[in-house]
Amino acid sequence: MKTSISLNVNGTTHDVYVDPKTPLLYVLRNNLELNGPKYGCGQEICGSCMVLIDDHAVPSCLMHVGSVVGRSITTIEGLADEQGALHPVQQAFVNEQAAQCGYCLNGMVISAVSLLRQKQIRNDEMVRLFLHRNLCRCGTHTRILKAIKAVAKQLDNN
């Protein structure tokens, strides 16, 4: 049964009229026209649908939109600042040429931002652990790790 749901997405309140059991991914893409999160596997195992929920990277393909009311949702589109400058993780991915086809890019960037916000980077193994839910077949893993470590080092120096 459809109802009005208020969501905080990328710092803006949006009212949508949907069934509360609709997957968040569908609302983001179809109702709010945010195409950063991608439909991949539909089973929460590939990572292409990742979003930040209260700064934690979570898959959005099976998450009911009704379960995120009152929480802060950030998509890859919401990472840039008000002037349009890329988030440091996004810029590091550009600098390190850490994307090829781009399908996993959303999940990789979202997971890296979550990792950095939680200040969990201790070593390469910790980064790999945070990225384990993101499938990439292009072979840019070393560039992705290099980009994330570059941002972590930059944040440590600030």
Secondary structure, 3 states (H helix, E strand, C coil): CCEEEEEEECCEEEEEEECCCCEHHHHHHHHCCCCCCCCCCCCCCCCCCEEEECCEEEECCCCEHHHHCCCEEECHHHCCCCCCCCCHHHHHHHHCCCCCCCCCHHHHHHHHHHHHHCCCCCCHHHHHHHHCCCCCCCCCHHHHHHHHHHHHHHHHHC
